[in-house]
Amino acid sequence: MKTLFQFLFLFAFLSTIISCGTSKSMHNQPQLEGYNNTIPIVNKQSKTVFSTGNNYFLKNKQNLWELYVEGDPLERGLATGSLTDSLLKKQQKIFFNRIYEMLPSKFKQKSLRTFLKWYGRKLYLNIPEEYKTEIYGISKYTSHDYDNIAPRYLRSLYLNAAHDIGHALQDLALVGCSSFAAWGDKSEDGNLILGRNFDFYAGDDFAKDKIVAFIHPKEGHSFMMVTWGGMIGAVSGMNMEGLTVTINAAKSKIPLVAKTPISILTREILQYASTLDEAIAIAKKRKVFVSESIMVGSANDGKAIIIEVTPDNFGVYEVPNSNQLICSNHFQSIELKNGKSNLFQIENSHSKYRFDKMTQLFDENPKVNPQIAANILRNKEGLNNLPLGYGNEKALNQLIAHHGIIFKPKDRLVWVSSTPYQLGEFVCYDLNKIFVNRNPNDSIVSMQNEKLNIPKDAFLETTEYANYEKFRVEDRKMDTFLENKKDLPLHFAKYYQSLNPDYWCVYYKIGLYFYQKKIYQLAQEQFEKALTKEITTIPEKEEIQKYLKKIKRKLL
C-alpha cells in the first residue's frame, strides 16, 4: 500500500515462472470447457468511450474511469480486457520500469527470484476456478512485451496477489489505511454509513487511472468496486444487497507458502454474501497467507463488523453497546488483540495514533453524514489538531491515497474520490440506477449522480498544497543527494524545509546530510529540531536519538 515493494516482489516472482517449464505452467490454466471464448469486438466511440455488447468503459469529467461488465467469468474477463487493454499495457509498463529502477542488480534479482519461485508455487491452487477464468480472459489483452519473463496468464494471476506477496515478504504493516462505520445514534439519518482511505501508493501515474467497476455476474450479486487495470480482487466495494468490504493490513509473519490472496477472498464475499453471517462463513473457509482486517458493513444487518484473519487464526470484532466502529492497522478481537506481533504493532507503528484521531473526530462529529465522512477522510492534522506536516503517516490523510470511499448501504449509494489523493470531488453512484433501472439502449454517459457529489477539498486551492507538491519533488532530490553523498546546492536546505516546515523528516534528512559531511554541530541542530516535531513512529524517533548520542561522543 505505501510503497511499490509489493509489486516489486510480485513481478520478481513472475520472472521465475518461465524457468518452471511449459508443462508445469499448463496445469495452472483454468478449465474453459463450456465457456464462449468469442473475442469481443470493441466499438471506440471516442478517445475515452468504448463499448462491446452491453459492456462499456468511459472516462468521466473527474478523470475516473467507469467500467460496466456482465456475464459469466470468461465473458467478464474478455470484456474487461478488451475494453481496458490500453490501461493494462500502460500499468504493466509502469510496474516493470519501476522494478528495473529499484532492482538494478542482476544478482539481487536472481536471488529474489529463486526464493519467490519456491514461495508462490501453490498460489494457483488457492484461487477459485471462477476467478482464474476471469483473470485468464483479461490476460488475453496484456502486453506480449514481457512474455520472456512469464506467460501473460501467469503474470495476470500473480498480479492479483500483489498486496499479499508484498505484505508477506516486506511485512508492509506500517501502511496507513483507515476505515470507520457509524449507525443508529452516530449517523445523521440513523442508517449505516462507512468511510475508508486506501493508502496504496504505486506512483503518481498509477493513481491517475483508477477504475470504478460495476460488475453484473451471471452468478451471485451485482457489485461495484474501486480497482485498476488487471485487478479483479476487491479492496473497496459494495454489492446490491448493501454489503460492503474494505481491507486494512495488519502485522504479519512471513508464511511458508502463498495461499488465498486477501483481495480474492473479499471479492468472493462481495459477490456472494448478503449478510454479516454469510461474509463470516466465506472468510472461514479460505486459508490466507497474510494478516488482515476486513471491515464488512451490511444494510440487512444495519451495522458493521471487522473480520480479522491471519494464516493461523481468525476473529470477529464488534464494539458492544456502540453504534460506531473504527479500524486502522491493528487487531481488536479477543482472539487476536493480545498477540505479540499485534502488541508490537500498536506500540511501534502509527496505527494506534490514527485510531485515536478517528475516535476524536467521531466525538467532535456525533452525527456522521457523507460530507462529514469526507472531512474525516481528508483530515491532515494530528491529535488535538497538532500540525503534523504534510505526508506524515500519523495523519488520516497522508496525501498518498489511491482512493477514499464512502458507502450508504441502505440507499445503495457510494462516493469515490477523484484525484489528487482523496482531495478531489467525491463522485456519487447509485447502484439502483446502474443495476436495476439501467436501459441497455441508453447512450453511454457517466453513471454518476452529480447532484449528490461532494465538492473537492478547499485545500487544493491553497499555497500549502502547492508547496506540498513542490516538496515532493525536492524530497526526491534530497534522497538522491543523500544516496550519492553529493553536496547540496546553495540555499537548498532552507528552501526544502520551508515547503513543509512542520514535517519532522525535513530536519532529519538535512541532519543526515550534515552527519555524512561530518559537520556534527549542524547535524545536532537539525536532529534536535526534528525531535520537536511529531515523529511518525517510535523506532524513527529512537534512530534520531541514537544519532545524537553518536554526535555527543564525537564532539567530546
WOWODA-V345469 format. One record per residue. N is the residue number from 1. RES is the residue in three letters. PSI is psi as a letter, one per 20 degrees, with the letter a starting at -180 (999 if undefined). D_FIRST is the distance of its C-alpha to the first C-alpha in Angstrom with 1 decimal. Layout:
n	res	psi	d_first
N	RES	PSI	D_FIRST
N	RES	PSI	D_FIRST
This chain:
n	res	psi	d_first
1	MET	g	0.0
2	LYS	h	3.8
3	THR	r	5.7
4	LEU	j	7.4
5	PHE	h	8.8
6	GLN	h	7.8
7	PHE	h	9.7
8	LEU	g	12.2
9	PHE	h	13.2
10	LEU	g	13.3
11	PHE	h	15.8
12	ALA	h	17.6
13	PHE	g	18.3
14	LEU	h	19.6
15	SER	i	21.9
16	THR	i	23.8
17	ILE	h	24.6
18	ILE	h	27.5
19	SER	i	29.2
20	CYS	i	29.4
21	GLY	q	32.2
22	THR	h	32.8
23	SER	h	34.4
24	LYS	h	31.5
25	SER	h	29.0
26	MET	h	31.5
27	HIS	i	31.3
28	ASN	i	27.5
29	GLN	q	28.6
30	PRO	r	28.8
31	GLN	o	32.2
32	LEU	j	33.2
33	GLU	p	36.8
34	GLY	i	37.7
35	TYR	q	35.2
36	ASN	o	36.2
37	ASN	k	34.5
38	THR	p	36.1
39	ILE	p	34.1
40	PRO	q	33.4
41	ILE	o	35.2
42	VAL	p	33.0
43	ASN	o	34.8
44	LYS	o	33.4
45	GLN	h	34.7
46	SER	a	33.2
47	LYS	i	30.4
48	THR	j	28.0
49	VAL	p	29.7
50	PHE	q	30.0
51	SER	q	31.5
52	THR	o	32.8
53	GLY	c	35.0
54	ASN	i	33.5
55	ASN	q	30.0
56	TYR	r	28.6
57	PHE	p	25.8
58	LEU	r	26.1
59	LYS	p	24.5
60	ASN	r	25.4
61	LYS	i	26.5
62	GLN	j	23.2
63	ASN	k	21.7
64	LEU	p	19.8
65	TRP	p	20.7
66	GLU	p	22.4
67	LEU	p	23.1
68	TYR	p	25.8
69	VAL	q	26.6
70	GLU	r	29.0
71	GLY	a	30.8
72	ASP	r	30.5
73	PRO	g	27.5
74	LEU	h	28.9
75	GLU	g	30.0
76	ARG	g	26.6
77	GLY	g	25.0
78	LEU	h	27.7
79	ALA	g	27.7
80	THR	g	23.9
81	GLY	g	24.2
82	SER	h	27.3
83	LEU	h	26.2
84	THR	j	22.7
85	ASP	h	23.9
86	SER	h	23.5
87	LEU	h	19.8
88	LEU	g	19.4
89	LYS	g	21.2
90	LYS	g	19.6
91	GLN	h	16.0
92	GLN	h	17.2
93	LYS	g	18.9
94	ILE	g	15.9
95	PHE	g	14.1
96	PHE	h	17.4
97	ASN	h	18.3
98	ARG	h	15.1
99	ILE	g	16.0
100	TYR	h	19.5
101	GLU	g	18.6
102	MET	h	16.5
103	LEU	m	18.9
104	PRO	h	22.3
105	SER	p	24.1
106	LYS	h	25.7
107	PHE	g	26.4
108	LYS	h	22.8
109	GLN	g	21.8
110	LYS	g	24.7
111	SER	g	24.0
112	LEU	g	20.4
113	ARG	g	21.7
114	THR	g	24.4
115	PHE	g	22.3
116	LEU	h	19.8
117	LYS	g	22.8
118	TRP	h	24.0
119	TYR	g	20.8
120	GLY	j	20.0
121	ARG	h	23.6
122	LYS	j	23.7
123	LEU	g	20.6
124	TYR	h	22.7
125	LEU	i	25.0
126	ASN	j	22.4
127	ILE	p	21.5
128	PRO	q	24.2
129	GLU	h	26.7
130	GLU	g	26.2
131	TYR	h	22.6
132	LYS	h	23.5
133	THR	g	26.3
134	GLU	g	24.1
135	ILE	h	21.7
136	TYR	g	25.0
137	GLY	g	26.2
138	ILE	g	23.2
139	SER	h	23.4
140	LYS	i	26.9
141	TYR	j	25.7
142	THR	r	23.2
143	SER	q	24.5
144	HIS	i	27.2
145	ASP	h	26.3
146	TYR	k	24.3
147	ASP	h	26.7
148	ASN	i	27.8
149	ILE	g	24.4
150	ALA	q	24.3
151	PRO	q	25.8
152	ARG	g	24.0
153	TYR	g	23.7
154	LEU	h	22.1
155	ARG	g	19.6
156	SER	h	18.7
157	LEU	g	18.8
158	TYR	i	16.3
159	LEU	h	13.9
160	ASN	i	13.6
161	ALA	j	12.6
162	ALA	g	9.8
163	HIS	g	7.2
164	ASP	g	10.2
165	ILE	g	11.6
166	GLY	g	8.9
167	HIS	g	8.6
168	ALA	g	12.4
169	LEU	h	13.3
170	GLN	i	11.3
171	ASP	l	11.1
172	LEU	l	7.6
173	ALA	i	9.2
174	LEU	k	9.2
175	VAL	r	6.1
176	GLY	k	7.9
177	CYS	p	8.1
178	SER	p	11.9
179	SER	q	14.5
180	PHE	r	18.3
181	ALA	q	21.4
182	ALA	q	25.0
183	TRP	r	28.3
184	GLY	c	32.0
185	ASP	i	33.1
186	LYS	i	29.6
187	SER	q	29.3
188	GLU	g	31.5
189	ASP	j	33.1
190	GLY	i	32.7
191	ASN	q	30.3
192	LEU	p	26.8
193	ILE	p	24.0
194	LEU	q	20.3
195	GLY	q	17.4
196	ARG	q	13.6
197	ASN	p	10.9
198	PHE	n	7.6
199	ASP	m	5.6
200	PHE	o	3.2
201	TYR	o	5.5
202	ALA	k	7.5
203	GLY	q	10.7
204	ASP	g	13.2
205	ASP	h	15.0
206	PHE	g	12.3
207	ALA	i	11.7
208	LYS	h	15.5
209	ASP	l	16.0
210	LYS	q	14.6
211	ILE	p	16.9
212	VAL	o	18.4
213	ALA	p	19.9
214	PHE	o	23.1
215	ILE	p	24.1
216	HIS	n	27.7
217	PRO	q	28.0
218	LYS	h	31.5
219	GLU	q	30.7
220	GLY	a	28.8
221	HIS	q	27.7
222	SER	q	26.7
223	PHE	r	23.2
224	MET	q	20.7
225	MET	q	17.0
226	VAL	p	14.4
227	THR	a	13.2
228	TRP	r	13.5
229	GLY	p	16.2
230	GLY	i	16.8
231	MET	o	14.4
232	ILE	i	16.7
233	GLY	q	14.5
234	ALA	p	13.9
235	VAL	h	10.9
236	SER	p	13.3
237	GLY	r	17.0
238	MET	q	20.7
239	ASN	r	23.8
240	MET	i	27.4
241	GLU	i	28.3
242	GLY	k	26.2
243	LEU	p	23.6
244	THR	q	20.0
245	VAL	q	16.8
246	THR	q	13.3
247	ILE	q	10.9
248	ASN	p	9.6
249	ALA	q	8.7
250	ALA	r	11.8
251	LYS	p	13.4
252	SER	q	14.3
253	LYS	q	17.1
254	ILE	o	17.1
255	PRO	r	19.1
256	LEU	h	21.9
257	VAL	q	21.1
258	ALA	q	18.5
259	LYS	c	19.4
260	THR	p	18.2
261	PRO	q	14.5
262	ILE	g	13.3
263	SER	h	12.8
264	ILE	g	16.4
265	LEU	g	17.7
266	THR	h	16.5
267	ARG	g	18.0
268	GLU	g	21.1
269	ILE	g	21.3
270	LEU	h	20.9
271	GLN	h	23.6
272	TYR	i	26.0
273	ALA	q	25.9
274	SER	i	27.9
275	THR	r	28.1
276	LEU	g	26.2
277	ASP	h	28.4
278	GLU	h	27.7
279	ALA	g	23.9
280	ILE	g	24.6
281	ALA	g	26.9
282	ILE	g	24.5
283	ALA	h	21.8
284	LYS	h	24.6
285	LYS	i	25.7
286	ARG	p	22.5
287	LYS	p	21.6
288	VAL	r	17.9
289	PHE	j	16.6
290	VAL	r	13.7
291	SER	p	14.0
292	GLU	q	12.7
293	SER	p	14.2
294	ILE	o	15.2
295	MET	p	16.9
296	VAL	p	19.7
297	GLY	q	22.2
298	SER	p	25.6
299	ALA	h	28.3
300	ASN	h	30.8
301	ASP	i	30.2
302	GLY	k	29.6
303	LYS	a	26.9
304	ALA	q	23.4
305	ILE	r	22.4
306	ILE	p	19.5
307	ILE	p	19.6
308	GLU	p	18.2
309	VAL	q	18.0
310	THR	r	18.0
311	PRO	h	19.6
312	ASP	j	22.9
313	ASN	r	23.0
314	PHE	p	22.6
315	GLY	q	23.1
316	VAL	p	23.5
317	TYR	p	23.4
318	GLU	q	25.2
319	VAL	o	26.9
320	PRO	q	30.6
321	ASN	k	32.8
322	SER	q	30.0
323	ASN	k	28.8
324	GLN	q	25.3
325	LEU	p	22.1
326	ILE	q	19.2
327	CYS	p	15.9
328	SER	d	13.2
329	ASN	k	11.9
330	HIS	q	15.3
331	PHE	q	17.9
332	GLN	i	21.1
333	SER	q	23.3
334	ILE	h	26.5
335	GLU	h	25.6
336	LEU	i	22.4
337	LYS	h	22.5
338	ASN	j	24.9
339	GLY	q	23.2
340	LYS	g	23.1
341	SER	h	19.4
342	ASN	g	18.7
343	LEU	h	21.4
344	PHE	g	19.9
345	GLN	g	16.5
346	ILE	g	18.5
347	GLU	h	20.6
348	ASN	i	18.3
349	SER	a	15.0
350	HIS	j	14.7
351	SER	g	14.1
352	LYS	h	17.9
353	TYR	g	18.3
354	ARG	h	16.1
355	PHE	g	17.9
356	ASP	h	21.2
357	LYS	g	20.5
358	MET	g	19.9
359	THR	g	23.1
360	GLN	g	24.9
361	LEU	h	24.0
362	PHE	h	25.2
363	ASP	h	28.4
364	GLU	i	28.9
365	ASN	m	28.4
366	PRO	i	30.3
367	LYS	n	30.2
368	VAL	p	26.9
369	ASN	r	27.1
370	PRO	g	24.7
371	GLN	g	25.4
372	ILE	h	24.9
373	ALA	g	21.6
374	ALA	g	20.4
375	ASN	h	21.8
376	ILE	g	19.9
377	LEU	h	16.5
378	ARG	i	17.6
379	ASN	p	19.0
380	LYS	i	18.4
381	GLU	r	21.0
382	GLY	a	21.1
383	LEU	p	23.5
384	ASN	k	26.9
385	ASN	k	25.6
386	LEU	p	25.2
387	PRO	p	24.0
388	LEU	i	20.7
389	GLY	q	20.4
390	TYR	p	18.0
391	GLY	j	14.4
392	ASN	p	14.9
393	GLU	i	12.1
394	LYS	i	15.0
395	ALA	q	15.2
396	LEU	g	14.2
397	ASN	n	13.8
398	GLN	j	12.0
399	LEU	k	12.8
400	ILE	j	9.5
401	ALA	p	8.7
402	HIS	g	8.6
403	HIS	q	11.3
404	GLY	q	13.3
405	ILE	q	15.7
406	ILE	p	19.0
407	PHE	q	21.3
408	LYS	n	25.0
409	PRO	g	25.7
410	LYS	h	29.5
411	ASP	i	29.8
412	ARG	k	27.2
413	LEU	q	25.7
414	VAL	q	22.1
415	TRP	p	20.8
416	VAL	p	17.9
417	SER	q	17.0
418	SER	r	17.9
419	THR	q	16.8
420	PRO	q	16.3
421	TYR	c	13.3
422	GLN	k	14.9
423	LEU	h	18.2
424	GLY	r	19.9
425	GLU	p	22.2
426	PHE	o	21.0
427	VAL	p	22.6
428	CYS	p	24.4
429	TYR	p	25.1
430	ASP	o	27.9
431	LEU	h	27.4
432	ASN	g	31.2
433	LYS	h	32.1
434	ILE	g	29.7
435	PHE	h	30.6
436	VAL	g	34.0
437	ASN	j	35.8
438	ARG	p	34.5
439	ASN	o	37.4
440	PRO	i	36.6
441	ASN	i	39.4
442	ASP	q	37.8
443	SER	q	36.7
444	ILE	o	33.1
445	VAL	r	31.6
446	SER	q	28.4
447	MET	j	28.0
448	GLN	q	27.0
449	ASN	n	29.3
450	GLU	h	29.7
451	LYS	h	31.9
452	LEU	j	29.2
453	ASN	q	26.5
454	ILE	p	25.2
455	PRO	q	25.9
456	LYS	q	23.5
457	ASP	p	23.0
458	ALA	h	26.0
459	PHE	h	23.8
460	LEU	h	23.3
461	GLU	j	27.0
462	THR	q	27.2
463	THR	h	27.8
464	GLU	g	25.0
465	TYR	g	22.5
466	ALA	g	24.3
467	ASN	h	24.3
468	TYR	g	20.6
469	GLU	h	20.0
470	LYS	h	22.8
471	PHE	g	21.2
472	ARG	h	18.0
473	VAL	g	20.5
474	GLU	h	22.6
475	ASP	h	19.8
476	ARG	h	19.0
477	LYS	g	22.7
478	MET	g	22.9
479	ASP	h	20.5
480	THR	g	22.8
481	PHE	g	25.9
482	LEU	g	24.8
483	GLU	g	23.8
484	ASN	i	27.1
485	LYS	l	29.1
486	LYS	q	30.6
487	ASP	q	32.6
488	LEU	q	31.1
489	PRO	q	33.0
490	LEU	p	35.5
491	HIS	j	34.1
492	PHE	g	30.5
493	ALA	g	29.5
494	LYS	g	31.2
495	TYR	g	29.7
496	TYR	g	26.1
497	GLN	h	26.5
498	SER	h	28.2
499	LEU	h	25.2
500	ASN	m	23.1
501	PRO	i	25.8
502	ASP	i	24.2
503	TYR	p	21.2
504	TRP	h	22.0
505	CYS	h	20.2
506	VAL	h	22.8
507	TYR	h	25.5
508	TYR	g	23.9
509	LYS	h	23.4
510	ILE	h	26.9
511	GLY	g	28.1
512	LEU	h	26.6
513	TYR	g	28.4
514	PHE	h	31.7
515	TYR	g	31.3
516	GLN	h	30.9
517	LYS	i	34.1
518	LYS	k	35.8
519	ILE	m	36.5
520	TYR	h	36.0
521	GLN	g	37.5
522	LEU	h	35.1
523	ALA	g	32.1
524	GLN	g	33.3
525	GLU	g	33.5
526	GLN	g	30.0
527	PHE	g	28.6
528	GLU	h	30.7
529	LYS	g	29.6
530	ALA	h	25.9
531	LEU	i	27.0
532	THR	i	28.4
533	LYS	r	25.0
534	GLU	o	22.3
535	ILE	q	20.3
536	THR	g	16.8
537	THR	r	17.5
538	ILE	g	20.8
539	PRO	h	20.1
540	GLU	h	19.6
541	LYS	g	22.8
542	GLU	h	24.6
543	GLU	g	23.9
544	ILE	g	25.6
545	GLN	h	28.4
546	LYS	g	28.9
547	TYR	g	29.3
548	LEU	h	31.9
549	LYS	g	33.8
550	LYS	g	34.0
551	ILE	g	35.2
552	LYS	h	37.9
553	ARG	h	39.2
554	LYS	h	39.4
555	LEU	i	41.2
556	LEU	999	43.8
